[in-house]
Amino acid sequence: MPEVPLTPLLDALDILGLAIFALTGALLAAKERQTFVTMAFFALVTGVGGGTVRDLLIGAPVFWMHDPWVAAICFFVALIAWFTPTRMWEGKLLDYADGAGLTAYAVLGSAKAMSYGIPPVPAALMGVITGCVGGIIRDVVAGRPSIIMRPELYVTAAAVSATLAVAASLAGLGGSLAWGIAWLAGFMLRGAAIRWQLALPAYRDAAARQK
């Protein structure tokens, strides 16, 4: 199994994904008029949820339990959300930012899984889990429908970035350029889905197709 090199870009993608997802969690709590403690909690579980599940599945130390900066970043992001009006974050800007975090975490998750000797297909799935599970936890705790239940391309964008990251590793091309291309490809797909409401075909049963 090829070694996955640690690069400054992976570190940057890690911080990007963490901060963006923490912000989406804090803003959701803010829109529900919750306390700062609740906002900080949502920021933390949204930021670290996917990576925690990934680390448990691949047998790695849970990343945020050994890095004091992770919880601190989530707390700082919650402070930003606390002191800014929610209208600042309304519109498509936060959706694009979420897409950037989603695909950043997908690349990071796949790269980390490969570095732990996980086979290619499960490694790609670890990228998808890293990118999506934090948002799922956020939505479930908040009692609202998850974003993955919407037809708009979301998980697919994470899968594209994760698959390209794994393919680059298998080809021995792992590095900042490969990770950057993998991230950009998924982000462009997610951005196109936001801009033009792109979606995969929804399931229709046989009876509906006959009508």
C-alpha positions, 0 to 999 in steps of 0.5 A, spaced: 500 500 500 503 506 498 504 511 503 500 517 503 505 523 504 503 529 509 503 535 506 501 543 508 495 542 503 492 537 507 493 541 514 490 547 510 484 542 508 483 540 515 483 547 518 478 549 512 473 543 513 473 544 521 472 551 521 467 551 516 463 545 519 464 548 526 461 555 523 455 551 520 453 548 527 454 554 531 449 558 526 444 553 526 444 554 533 444 561 533 438 561 528 434 557 533 436 562 538 440 558 543 445 560 548 452 560 547 454 553 550 449 550 545 452 554 539 459 551 542 457 544 542 454 544 535 460 547 533 464 542 536 460 536 534 459 538 527 466 540 526 469 533 529 463 528 528 465 525 521 473 525 523 471 522 529 467 516 526 473 515 521 478 515 526 474 510 530 473 505 524 480 505 521 483 504 528 486 511 529 487 515 535 481 520 535 484 526 532 481 532 536 483 528 543 490 529 541 490 536 538 488 541 543 487 546 537 481 543 534 476 544 540 479 551 541 478 553 533 471 550 534 470 555 540 473 561 537 468 560 531 462 559 535 464 566 538 465 569 531 457 566 530 455 569 537 458 576 535 455 577 528 448 577 526 446 571 522 443 575 516 451 576 514 451 568 513 445 568 509 444 566 502 449 562 497 455 564 501 455 559 506 452 553 502 459 554 497 463 555 504 460 548 506 461 545 499 469 547 500 469 544 507 465 538 505 470 536 499 476 538 503 474 533 509 473 528 503 480 529 501 483 529 508 479 523 510 481 518 504 488 520 505 488 519 512 485 512 511 490 510 506 496 512 510 493 507 515 493 501 510 485 501 509 484 498 502 482 503 496 474 502 496 473 503 504 478 509 504 474 513 499 468 511 503 472 514 509 473 520 505 465 521 504 464 519 512 469 524 514 465 530 509 458 528 511 457 525 518 458 531 522 453 535 518 448 529 519 449 529 526 448 537 526 441 536 523 439 530 527 441 533 534 437 539 531 431 535 529 431 537 522 431 534 515 439 532 513 442 535 507 443 528 504 436 527 504 435 533 499 436 531 491 441 536 490 448 533 489 452 533 496 454 526 497 456 525 490 461 531 490 464 528 497 465 522 493 468 525 487 474 528 491 475 522 495 475 517 489 480 522 486 484 522 492 485 515 493 486 514 485 492 519 486 495 515 492 494 509 488 498 512 482 503 514 486 501 522 485 500 523 492 502 530 494 499 538 494 498 538 487 494 531 487 490 533 493 488 540 490 486 537 484 481 532 488 479 538 492 477 542 486 474 537 482 469 536 488 468 543 490 466 545 482 461 539 482 458 542 489 458 549 486 455 547 480 449 543 484 448 550 488 448 554 482 444 550 477 440 545 482 443 539 479 441 533 482 441 525 480 435 522 478 430 520 484 428 513 485 421 511 482 417 505 483 415 500 477 408 503 478 410 510 478 414 509 471 408 506 468 403 512 469 
